[in-house]
Amino acid sequence: MNVLLSLLSLLLLSSTPSDTTDTSFTLWPAEVAGVVRQNVGSGGAALGYTAQQMSFFPGHTYRLGYVARLFRDAEQVPAETNRLARRMLEGNFVDAMYQSLAILGAQISFDSIQDRPAARVVPADESSRVAWESLPDDVRSAIEEIVRGAAGAAPHLHEAFDWNQVARAAGDAQGVNLAKPAVYSYAAGPWLSYNTFGTGSFAALSSFQATPLGNGAAVLFASVRTAVKDLVASTRDQQIPPFDTLLLQTNAGPVRVLGPGKNTYRGAEPIVIDLGGDDQYSGRLAVPASKAVPVGLVIDVGGNDTYDGRSSAASIACGLFGIGALFDLGGHDTYMCGDSGLGCAWHGIGLLVDTVGNDTYTGHQWCQGAAHAGVGMLIDESGDDKYFCQLESQGLGSTLGVGVLLDKAGNDRYHAYDNEQGRRITFPSSQTKAHETSLTQGCGYGRRADDRDGRSLAGGVGALFDGAGDDTYYGGVFTQGIGFWWALGMLVDLGGQDTYRGVYFAQGAAAHFAIGTFVDHTGDDRYNDDRVLGQVLGAGRDGAIGTFVDAAGDDTYYIPKKSAGGGDMNSIGLFCDQQGADTYHPLAHSCLGAASTSNPRGDRFRTVMPTIGAFVDLGGADRYPAQGSAKNNTQWHHTASTQAWGFGYDTQPRPAVP
C-alpha cells in the first residue's frame, strides 16, 4: 500500500502539472525547413492553408477553433501535438481534463469549487448505521467529501444541457431517467447508424454548453482528489472493520459502501465506494442516473477487480448527460463493456483512472477514451496493459468531443480487431473490403453524410498518448493518429521499441479537411509490413494535413503508395525521421515524398490550391532500394503538376554551434 500511496501522491494529487514540457521539439531544423519550402513551391512561406482556402470545403458545422488554427502551419502540428501529450502525461488526471475542456472552449471558474454544499448523509437502515459508525473518521469524512462534490456539481450540469429536450426523448418529463434506452438512442443514434432520422440529436448539439460542464467537473474532481488521498491513507494505516455493505441516503443520491472483503456487486446506486478486496462488478456502473443525480461514481481502493458492463450500452464510466467516473487504485483489473464505456462521453464527461496493475480493457465501440459532445478519457498510470476494441475507440473525438487514452508506463498492447486469424470482417472499409474500418488509436472523426442524409458535422479531437514501454499497435483502416472530416487525431509515444501495424490511412494520415499527426520519440521501431496498402506515415487527402515524426532509433518502414510524405488532392503530407540508421522498403513508386492530384468535380479552387508531399531523413546510414532516386545525402523530386510538389531529402544536418 505504501507504493500505491506514493503513486497517487505523484500522479493524482499534485496541484499543478509538471513544468518539464518539451517546448524545443520541432518537425525539422530551420535550415531544413528552408530547403523543403524552396523545393515545394512555397517561396519560403510556412507550409499550410489559409482560412480562405479551407472555406471552400463543406460540412464544417461545429468545427473546433483549436483544429481550424492548425491548418495555417502544418510544420507546427507535431510540436503542438508533442506539447499537449507531454502536459497530459506529466500532470494528474485533473490537469488532463482541464486541457481537454479548454480545447472545447470551456472557461472554467474555479470559484465554483468553493461553493460546494455541505454533505447530508443518513444511513438507510439500522445495519447501515452500525457499519457507518464503525468506520474510521477519515473514511467517513472522505465519503462525505465525495457527496459534497457530487452534489455541488449537479447545478452546473443542469446548465450544460437542454433537459427539456432530454425529457421529451426519454418520455419522462419528471425525473428524466437516464437509464432508459431512449436517452442513449437520442444522444448516439445518428452516430451509431446513418439510417437514423427524425431524432433530436442534432438539436441537442446546439444546446451543449462546455463551460458549465467544465465547472461541474471542477467541483466534483476537487472533492474526489481530496477523498482519494484520504481513503488510501486510511485503509493503509487503519484496520477497516469487516462488513459486507452499507447504504447511505445523501443529497447526491444513494451511496453504496462495500466492505474490505471480496464483494459481488451489480450496479444500482449512482455512487459506489469499495474499501478493498478482489471484487466482481456488473451492470450500469459510474453512469449518471437522472437529472436530479447527474453524477455516477465508483472508487475502489484496491484488489484484483473485474468490471463487466456488457449487459447494456452506456455502462462503466460513461458520461451520458452528466459525469460518469471510475477510479481503481490498485490491483490487476479487468474491464469489459459493449458499446460506450470505459471512459466514454455522450453529452458529458466519462473518465476511468486506473493507477496500478497489469490491466485488460475490452470493448466493442465508443470505448476506452471516446467522446461526442464532451470529454471521454481513460488514464492508466502504470503496468503492462492490454486494450482490445472493434472500432471508434482508444482515443476517439467526435463532434464537439475530445477523446483521450493516456497510458503513462508499461509494455502495452493496443489492438483494434481486423482480419487476424481469418476473422470475419464486420465493418469493411471503402478502401479495401478485406479490412475493418477501425477509427481508433488517436482518431478525430466527423460525420460525413453528403451522400446520405446531408447532415455532415465536423469532428473533434482524438488522442492516444503513451509515456513509456515497448508497445504494439494494431489496427485496420483509419488508425494511429488520423483525422477524418474536419477533425484532429494524434498519437504520441515517448519511448520504447514499438511496433505499429495499419492498413490504410494510418500513422499520421488524414482525409477530407482533417489533420492526422504522429510522433514517436525513441526506440528501434517497426512500421507496418508488406501487406500495408496506402496513405500512411504522414499522408493527406482532400484538403487534409498528415504529419509524421520519428525522433530517434534505427527504424524499419514498409511504405505503400502515397505515403511517407504523401500529398494527395490538395493536401499536405510531411514525414521526418530525425535520427538513426533506418531501413526503407518502398512498395510503390508514389512514396517517399510524392504528390498526386485529381479534380473529379472540376472545382476551380483545386487548380490553385497546392498539393505537397515532403520526405526528410536527417541522419544515419539509411538503407534504400538500389533502384530509385532515394539515397543517402541526396535530394529527389516527384512533381505531378505546377501546383503539386513531391520532394525527398536525405541529409546530415550541421551540428549545432555550442
C-alpha positions in Angstrom: 0.0 0.0 0.0 3.0 2.4 0.5 3.8 2.1 -3.2 0.2 2.9 -4.0 0.0 6.0 -1.9 3.2 7.4 -3.3 1.9 6.8 -6.8 -1.3 8.6 -6.0 0.6 11.5 -4.5 2.8 11.9 -7.6 0.2 11.2 -10.3 -3.3 12.0 -8.9 -2.9 14.5 -6.2 -0.4 17.2 -7.2 -1.9 20.6 -7.6 -0.1 21.7 -10.8 1.3 19.9 -13.8 5.0 19.2 -14.4 6.9 22.1 -15.8 9.2 19.9 -17.9 7.1 20.2 -21.1 9.4 20.0 -24.1 9.0 23.3 -25.9 12.0 22.8 -28.2 10.5 19.9 -30.2 10.2 20.7 -33.9 9.4 18.8 -37.1 12.8 19.7 -38.5 15.5 22.3 -38.1 15.0 25.8 -39.6 17.7 25.3 -42.3 15.9 22.1 -43.4 12.6 23.8 -43.4 14.1 26.4 -45.8 15.3 23.7 -48.2 11.9 22.0 -48.1 9.9 25.1 -48.7 12.0 26.2 -51.6 11.5 22.8 -53.3 7.7 22.6 -52.8 6.8 26.0 -54.3 6.0 27.8 -51.1 8.5 30.6 -51.8 9.9 30.3 -48.2 6.5 30.6 -46.5 5.4 28.1 -43.9 3.5 25.1 -45.3 -0.2 25.3 -44.6 -3.6 26.5 -45.8 -5.3 29.8 -45.2 -8.8 30.1 -43.7 -10.0 31.3 -47.1 -8.6 28.2 -48.8 -10.2 25.9 -46.2 -13.6 27.7 -46.6 -14.0 26.0 -50.0 -14.6 22.7 -48.3 -18.1 21.9 -46.9 -19.6 20.3 -43.8 -17.7 22.2 -41.1 -20.6 22.8 -38.7 -19.2 22.7 -35.1 -15.6 22.8 -36.3 -13.4 23.5 -33.2 -11.2 26.6 -33.3 -8.3 24.5 -32.0 -8.4 22.4 -35.1 -9.0 25.2 -37.5 -6.0 27.2 -36.4 -3.6 24.2 -37.0 -4.3 24.3 -40.8 -2.4 27.5 -41.1 1.0 25.9 -40.4 1.4 22.2 -41.0 5.0 22.3 -39.8 3.9 23.3 -36.3 1.4 20.5 -35.9 3.9 17.9 -34.5 5.2 20.5 -32.0 1.7 21.3 -30.7 0.9 17.6 -30.6 4.0 16.9 -28.5 3.3 19.8 -26.2 -0.2 18.6 -25.5 0.9 15.0 -25.0 3.6 15.9 -22.5 1.4 18.2 -20.5 -1.2 15.4 -20.2 1.2 12.6 -19.4 3.2 14.7 -16.9 0.2 16.1 -15.0 -2.5 14.5 -13.0 -6.0 13.5 -14.1 -7.4 16.9 -13.4 -4.8 18.6 -15.5 -5.5 16.4 -18.4 -9.3 17.0 -18.0 -8.8 20.8 -18.0 -6.6 20.6 -21.1 -9.4 18.7 -22.9 -12.1 21.0 -21.7 -10.1 24.0 -22.9 -10.0 22.5 -26.4 -13.8 22.6 -26.3 -13.7 26.3 -25.3 -14.7 25.8 -21.7 -14.0 28.8 -19.5 -13.9 27.3 -16.0 -14.5 29.4 -12.9 -12.5 27.9 -10.1 -14.6 30.0 -7.7 -17.3 27.4 -8.2 -15.1 24.9 -6.2 -15.6 27.0 -3.1 -19.4 26.8 -3.4 -19.8 23.1 -2.7 -22.7 22.4 -0.4 -22.5 20.6 2.9 -22.9 16.8 2.7 -26.2 15.4 4.0 -25.6 11.7 4.8 -28.1 9.4 6.5 -27.8 5.6 6.8 -30.7 3.9 5.1 -31.3 1.3 7.8 -30.1 0.1 11.2 -27.4 -2.3 9.8 -26.1 0.5 7.6 -26.0 2.8 10.7 -24.0 0.4 12.7 -21.5 -0.2 9.9 -21.2 3.5 9.1 -20.5 4.4 12.8 -17.8 1.7 12.9 -15.8 3.3 10.1 -12.7 5.4 10.9 -13.4 9.1 11.0 -11.1 9.7 8.0 -13.1 7.3 5.9 -16.4 8.8 6.8 -15.0 12.3 6.1 -13.7 11.2 2.7 -17.2 9.8 1.8 -18.8 13.0 2.9 -16.4 15.0 0.7 -17.3 12.9 -2.3 -21.0 13.6 -1.6 -20.2 17.3 -1.3 -18.5 17.3 -4.7 -21.2 15.3 -6.5 -24.0 17.5 -5.0 -22.1 20.6 -5.9 -21.5 19.5 -9.5 -25.3 19.0 -10.1 -26.4 22.6 -10.6 -23.7 23.2 -13.2 -24.6 20.0 -15.1 -28.2 21.2 -15.1 -27.0 24.2 -17.2 -24.8 22.2 -19.6 -27.7 20.5 -21.5 -31.3 21.2 -22.6 -33.1 19.0 -20.2 -36.5 19.6 -21.7 -35.2 18.1 -24.9 -33.8 15.1 -23.0 -37.1 14.7 -21.1 -39.0 14.6 -24.4 -36.7 12.0 -25.8 -37.0 9.9 -22.6 -40.7 10.2 -22.4 -40.1 11.1 -18.8 -40.8 14.8 -18.0 -40.4 14.4 -14.3 -37.2 12.6 -13.3 -35.5 12.2 -16.7 -34.4 8.6 -16.0 -31.1 8.4 -17.9 -31.1 4.6 -17.8 -33.9 4.5 -20.4 -32.6 3.2 -23.7 -34.4 6.1 -25.4 -32.0 8.5 -23.9 -29.0 6.7 -25.3 -30.6 6.4 -28.7 -31.4 10.1 -28.5 -27.7 11.0 -27.9 -26.0 8.4 -30.0 -28.4 7.3 -32.8 -27.1 9.2 -35.8 -23.5 8.3 -34.9 -24.2 4.6 -34.5 -26.3 4.3 -37.7 -26.6 6.5 -40.7 -30.2 5.3 -41.1 -31.5 7.1 -38.0 -33.8 10.0 -39.0 -36.2 12.3 -37.1 -34.2 12.4 -33.9 -33.4 15.5 -31.8 -29.8 14.6 -31.5 -28.7 17.4 -33.9 -30.6 19.9 -31.9 -29.0 18.6 -28.7 -25.6 19.6 -30.1 -26.8 23.2 -30.5 -27.7 23.4 -26.8 -24.5 21.8 -25.4 -22.5 24.1 -23.1 -18.9 23.3 -22.4 -18.3 25.9 -19.7 -20.9 24.7 -17.1 -19.8 21.1 -17.9 -16.3 22.2 -17.0 -17.4 23.9 -13.8 -19.2 20.8 -12.8 -16.1 18.7 -13.4 -14.0 21.2 -11.4 -16.3 20.9 -8.4 -16.5 17.1 -8.5 -12.9 16.3 -9.1 -11.6 18.7 -6.5 -13.6 16.6 -3.9 -12.6 13.3 -5.5 -8.9 14.2 -5.4 -9.0 15.0 -1.7 -11.1 12.0 -0.9 -9.0 9.5 -2.8 -5.9 10.6 -0.8 -7.7 10.2 2.5 -9.3 6.8 1.6 -5.9 5.3 0.6 -4.2 6.7 3.7 -6.9 5.4 6.0 -7.1 2.0 4.5 -3.3 1.7 4.7 -2.9 2.9 8.3 -6.1 1.6 10.0 -7.9 -1.7 10.2 -11.3 -1.4 8.5 -13.9 -3.3 10.5 -15.4 -6.2 8.5 -18.8 -5.6 7.0 -20.5 -6.6 3.7 -22.2 -3.4 2.6 -24.0 -0.3 3.8 -26.3 2.1 2.1 -26.4 5.9 2.6 -29.1 8.4 1.5 -27.4 11.6 0.6 -28.0 14.9 -1.3 -26.0 13.4 -4.2 -28.2 10.3 -4.4 -27.9 6.9 -2.9 -24.3 5.9 -1.9 -23.3 2.2 -1.6 -20.2 1.4 0.5 -18.7 -2.1 0.2 -16.6 -3.6 2.9 -13.0 -4.6 2.7 -13.5 -8.2 1.7 -14.5 -9.8 -1.6 -17.7 -8.4 -2.9 -20.1 -9.1 -5.8 -22.0 -6.0 -6.8 -24.5 -5.3 -9.6 -24.8 -1.7 -10.4 -27.8 0.1 -8.9 -26.6 3.1 -6.9 -25.0 6.0 -8.7 -22.1 6.3 -6.2 -20.2 3.2 -5.0 -17.1 3.2 -2.8 -15.3 -0.1 -2.1 -12.8 -0.3 0.7 -10.7 -3.3 -0.6 -10.7 -6.9 -1.8 -11.0 -8.7 -5.1 -14.4 -7.6 -6.3 -16.8 -8.5 -9.1 -18.8 -5.7 -10.5 -21.5 -5.8 -13.2 -24.3 -3.7 -14.6 -24.6 0.1 -15.0 -21.5 1.4 -13.1 -20.3 5.0 -12.9 -23.0 6.4 -15.1 -25.4 9.3 -14.3 -28.8 8.2 -13.1 -31.1 11.2 -13.7 -31.4 14.9 -13.9 -31.5 15.0 -10.2 -28.5 12.7 -9.9 -26.3 13.6 -12.9 -23.0 12.1 -11.4 -22.2 8.4 -11.4 -19.0 7.5 -9.5 -17.1 4.3 -8.5 -14.0 4.4 -6.3 -12.3 1.1 -5.5 -9.2 1.4 -3.2 -7.6 -1.9 -4.1 -7.8 -5.6 -5.2 -7.8 -7.5 -8.4 -11.2 -6.5 -9.7 -13.5 -7.3 -12.6 -15.9 -4.8 -14.1 -18.4 -6.3 -16.5 -20.8 -3.9 -18.3 -21.6 -6.0 -21.3 -25.2 -6.4 -20.5 -26.2 -2.9 -21.7 -24.9 0.0 -23.7 -23.5 3.1 -21.9 -22.0 1.4 -18.9 -18.8 1.6 -16.8 -17.6 5.2 -16.7 -19.9 6.7 -19.4 -20.9 10.3 -19.1 -24.4 10.3 -20.6 -25.8 13.8 -19.9 -23.6 14.1 -16.9 -20.4 12.8 -15.4 -19.5 9.2 -15.0 -16.2 8.4 -13.4 -14.4 5.3 -12.1 -11.2 5.3 -10.0 -9.5 2.0 -9.3 -6.5 2.5 -7.0 -4.7 -0.9 -7.0 -4.6 -4.4 -8.4 -4.6 -6.2 -11.7 -8.0 -5.4 -13.1 -10.3 -6.5 -16.0 -12.7 -4.1 -17.6 -15.3 -5.2 -20.2 -18.1 -3.3 -21.9 -20.1 -3.5 -25.1 -20.9 -0.1 -26.7 -20.0 3.2 -25.0 -18.0 2.8 -21.8 -14.5 2.7 -20.2 -14.2 6.5 -20.4 -16.9 7.5 -22.9 -18.9 10.7 -23.2 -22.3 11.3 -24.9 -23.0 14.9 -23.8 -20.9 14.8 -20.7 -17.7 13.5 -19.2 -16.7 9.9 -18.9 -13.5 9.2 -17.0 -11.7 6.0 -16.0 -8.5 6.2 -13.9 -6.5 3.1 -13.0 -3.4 3.7 -11.0 -1.6 0.4 -10.5 -1.5 -3.1 -12.1 -1.4 -5.1 -15.3 -4.9 -4.4 -16.6 -7.0 -5.6 -19.5 -9.6 -3.4 -21.2 -12.1 -4.9 -23.7 -15.0 -3.2 -25.6 -16.8 -3.1 -28.8 -17.2 0.5 -30.0 -17.2 4.0 -28.5 -15.0 3.0 -25.6 -11.5 3.5 -24.0 -11.5 7.3 -24.3 -14.2 8.2 -26.8 -16.3 11.4 -26.8 -19.2 13.1 -28.6 -20.2 16.5 -27.1 -17.9 16.3 -24.0 -14.7 14.6 -22.8 -14.1 10.8 -22.7 -10.9 9.8 -21.1 -9.1 6.6 -19.9 -5.9 7.1 -17.9 -3.8 4.1 -16.9 -0.9 5.2 -14.7 1.3 2.0 -14.7 1.6 -1.7 -15.6 1.7 -3.8 -18.8 -1.8 -3.3 -20.1 -3.9 -4.7 -23.0 -6.6 -2.8 -24.9 -9.0 -4.5 -27.3 -11.8 -3.0 -29.3 -13.7 -3.2 -32.6 -13.9 0.4 -33.8 -14.4 4.0 -32.8 -12.3 3.7 -29.6 -8.9 4.1 -28.0 -8.8 7.9 -28.2 -11.7 9.0 -30.5 -13.0 12.5 -30.7 -16.3 13.0 -32.5 -18.4 16.2 -32.9 -17.7 18.7 -30.0 -15.8 15.9 -28.3 -12.3 15.3 -27.0 -11.5 11.6 -26.6 -8.2 10.6 -24.9 -6.4 7.4 -23.9 -3.4 8.1 -21.7 -1.1 5.2 -20.7 1.8 6.5 -18.7 4.1 3.5 -18.4 4.4 -0.2 -19.2 4.7 -2.6 -22.2 1.3 -2.1 -23.6 -0.8 -3.6 -26.4 -3.4 -1.6 -28.4 -5.5 -3.8 -30.6 -8.3 -2.9 -32.9 -9.7 -6.2 -34.4 -9.0 -6.6 -38.1 -8.6 -9.8 -40.2 -6.3 -11.6 -37.9 -6.5 -15.4 -37.9 -9.1 -15.4 -40.7 -11.5 -13.3 -38.6 -14.7 -12.2 -40.4 -14.8 -8.5 -41.3 -17.8 -6.7 -39.8 -17.2 -3.1 -40.8 -15.4 -3.3 -44.2 -13.8 0.0 -45.3 -14.4 1.7 -48.7 -10.7 1.5 -49.3 -10.5 -2.3 -49.0 -13.3 -4.7 -48.2 -10.8 -7.1 -46.8 -10.2 -4.9 -43.7 -12.0 -3.2 -40.9 -12.8 0.4 -40.6 -11.1 1.0 -37.3 -11.2 4.7 -36.4 -9.0 4.0 -33.4 -5.8 4.9 -31.5 -5.9 8.7 -31.7 -8.7 9.4 -34.2 -10.5 12.6 -34.8 -13.8 11.7 -36.5 -16.5 13.8 -38.1 -19.8 12.8 -39.6 -19.7 12.6 -43.4 -23.2 12.5 -44.7 -23.0 14.3 -48.0 -24.2 11.2 -49.8 -26.7 10.2 -47.2 -28.9 12.5 -45.1 -26.8 15.6 -45.8 -26.2 16.3 -42.1 -22.4 16.4 -42.2 -20.8 17.7 -39.0 -17.2 18.4 -38.1 -15.3 16.0 -35.8 -13.5 16.7 -32.6 -10.1 15.8 -31.2 -8.9 12.2 -30.5 -5.6 11.3 -28.9 -3.6 8.3 -27.7 -0.6 9.3 -25.6 1.8 6.6 -24.3 4.5 7.5 -21.9 7.0 4.6 -21.9 7.4 0.9 -22.7 7.8 -1.4 -25.6 4.3 -1.2 -27.2 2.4 -2.8 -30.0 -0.3 -1.0 -32.0 -2.6 -3.0 -34.4 -5.4 -1.7 -36.5 -7.1 -1.7 -39.9 -8.1 1.3 -41.8 -8.0 4.8 -40.2 -5.9 4.2 -37.1 -2.9 5.6 -35.1 -3.0 9.3 -35.3 -5.6 10.0 -38.0 -8.2 12.6 -38.8 -11.4 12.4 -40.8 -13.8 15.2 -41.8 -12.8 18.5 -40.0 -11.2 16.7 -37.1 -7.8 16.2 -35.4 -6.3 12.8 -34.5 -3.0 12.4 -32.6 -0.7 9.6 -31.4 2.4 10.3 -29.4 4.7 7.6 -27.9 7.5 8.9 -25.8 9.7 5.8 -25.6 10.4 2.1 -26.2 10.9 -0.4 -29.0 7.4 -0.1 -30.7 5.6 -2.0 -33.4 2.9 -0.3 -35.5 0.6 -2.0 -38.0 -2.0 -0.3 -40.1 -3.5 -1.0 -43.5 -4.7 2.3 -45.0 -4.8 5.9 -43.6 -2.6 5.2 -40.6 0.3 6.8 -38.6 -0.2 10.4 -39.1 -2.7 10.5 -42.0 -5.9 12.4 -42.7 -8.7 12.6 -45.2 -11.4 15.3 -46.0 -10.3 18.5 -44.4 -8.8 16.9 -41.3 -5.5 16.6 -39.6 -3.7 13.5 -38.5 -0.4 13.6 -36.6 2.0 11.0 -35.2 5.2 11.4 -33.0 7.4 8.6 -31.7 10.4 9.8 -29.7 12.8 6.9 -29.1 13.4 3.2 -29.8 14.1 1.0 -32.8 10.6 0.9 -34.2 8.9 -1.1 -36.9 6.2 0.4 -39.1 3.8 -2.0 -40.9 4.7 -5.0 -43.1 4.4 -5.8 -46.8 0.6 -6.0 -46.5 0.1 -2.3 -46.0 -1.9 -0.7 -48.8 -1.8 3.1 -48.9 -1.6 6.5 -47.4 0.3 6.1 -44.1 3.3 7.7 -42.4 2.4 11.4 -43.0 -0.2 11.4 -45.7 -3.1 13.7 -46.5 -6.0 13.5 -48.9 -8.6 16.1 -50.0 -7.8 19.3 -48.1 -6.1 17.5 -45.2 -2.8 17.6 -43.4 -0.9 14.5 -42.3 2.4 14.7 -40.3 4.8 12.0 -39.1 7.9 12.3 -36.9 10.2 9.6 -35.6 12.7 11.3 -33.4 15.3 8.6 -32.8 16.2 4.9 -33.3 17.1 2.5 -36.1 13.7 2.1 -37.6 12.2 -0.1 -40.3 9.5 1.1 -42.6 7.2 -0.5 -45.2 5.8 2.2 -47.4 2.9 1.8 -49.8 1.5 4.3 -52.3 1.1 8.0 -51.4 2.9 7.5 -48.1 5.9 8.8 -46.1 5.3 12.3 -47.1 2.3 11.9 -49.4 0.2 14.8 -50.5 -3.0 13.9 -52.4 -5.7 16.0 -53.9 -4.9 19.5 -52.4 -3.4 18.1 -49.2 -0.1 18.3 -47.3 1.8 15.2 -46.2 5.0 15.6 -44.2 7.4 12.9 -43.0 10.6 13.3 -40.9 12.9 10.7 -39.4 15.3 12.7 -37.2 17.9 10.2 -36.2 19.1 6.6 -36.7 20.2 4.2 -39.4 16.8 3.4 -40.9 15.6 0.8 -43.5 13.0 1.8 -46.1 11.0 -0.7 -48.0 9.0 1.2 -50.7 6.2 -0.8 -52.1 5.2 1.7 -54.8 6.7 4.5 -56.8 4.5 7.2 -55.4 6.0 7.4 -51.9 9.0 9.0 -50.1 7.8 12.5 -50.8 5.2 12.4 -53.5 2.2 14.5 -54.7 -0.9 13.5 -56.7 -3.8 15.4 -57.9 -7.4 14.9 -59.1 -10.4 17.2 -59.6 -13.4 15.0 -60.3 -15.9 17.8 -59.9 -14.0 20.5 -61.7 -13.6 22.7 -58.7 -11.8 25.9 -59.6 -10.1 26.3 -56.2 -8.3 22.9 -56.7 -6.4 24.3 -59.7 -4.7 26.9 -57.5 -4.6 25.3 -54.0 -1.3 23.4 -53.7 -0.6 19.8 -53.0 2.6 19.0 -51.2 4.4 15.8 -50.2 7.7 16.0 -48.4 10.0 13.3 -47.0 13.0 14.1 -44.9 15.6 11.9 -43.2 18.0 13.8 -41.0 20.7 11.4 -40.0 22.2 7.9 -40.0 23.4 5.5 -42.7 20.0 4.7 -44.1 19.2 1.8 -46.5 17.1 2.4 -49.6 16.5 0.1 -52.5 19.3 0.0 -55.1 16.9 1.2 -57.7 15.3 4.6 -57.5 16.3 8.1 -56.7 16.1 7.9 -52.9 19.6 7.6 -51.4 21.7 8.9 -48.5 22.7 12.6 -48.7 20.5 13.2 -51.8 17.5 15.2 -52.9 14.9 14.0 -55.3 11.6 15.3 -56.8 8.2 13.8 -57.8 6.4 16.7 -59.4 2.9 16.0 -60.6 1.9 19.4 -61.9 2.6 23.1 -61.5 0.5 23.1 -58.2 1.8 19.7 -56.9 5.2 19.2 -55.5 6.8 16.0 -54.2 10.2 16.3 -52.6 12.6 13.9 -50.8 15.6 15.0 -48.8 18.1 12.7 -47.0 20.8 14.9 -45.3 23.2 15.0 -42.4 22.4 18.4 -40.8 25.3 20.5 -39.5 25.9 20.1 -35.7 24.6 22.9 -33.5 27.1 25.6 -32.6 27.9 25.4 -28.9 
